[in-house]
């Protein structure tokens, strides 16, 4: 009940901001979310309190500066993040956590400076599009939620075989199949809503299935970071949920690829 009482109001605020507020206003909400997420990420990387504050500000300043002064490089930045998540997805399902340590991890710090700003810039690009941008962004976020819900119920009912036992023993292959089935149904509904052609709808289905897999990888990577740091949650900001990073890890992984995939889908749609 505590999880529900925390999640529902937050979800309603996010949905209202996406559908009824302009992109610059939405970005302030995203910065407000990224700030504690950056703090928690840097904690899992071994930074002290002062350095965490600087890091948290940096993950917000980078997208702000790029959106304001270096817009031509945003696609490169987002593409680099998407490529990293795809490579991690191929590795994480067989990965093993390292030894528990709270020592500084420069590589994870650099990765955070890539993927957190990239997710913010990807959401800015999607929401600011003239082609149903707010609806597409909400569709992308809800894709992550649908995959999570499908995995939860399928895993609880049918879960037997572990997905990544060394990283997250609670996740099962049956849960992943349930997530894929839920995403498939959701994608077909989305194709009808956005009035995509038959061929584009098939491409969308394949892309959304890949995105659901990448979103799971985002969750697994944060679980890996927590195991190697020796903590259960990234923080304690959200009652019943843990930290902000615990709630947005899948979104961070999915959004860069979602932005690129949406652009490609629309290009395919216009070509038909």
Secondary structure, 3 states (H helix, E strand, C coil): CHHHHHHHHHHHHHHHHHHHCCHHHHHHHHHHHHHHHHHHHHHHCCCCHHHHHHHHHHHHHHHHHHHHHCHHHHHHHHHHHHHHHHHHHHHHCCCCCCCCCCCCCHHHHHHHHHHHHHHHHHHHHHHCCCCCHHHHHHHHHHHHHHHHHHHHHHHHHHCCCEEECCCEEEEEHHHHHHHHHHHHHHHHHHHHHCCCCHHHHHHHHHHHHHHHHHHHHHHHHHHHHHHHHCCCCCCCCECCCECHHHHHHHHHHHHHHHHHHHHHHHHHHHHC
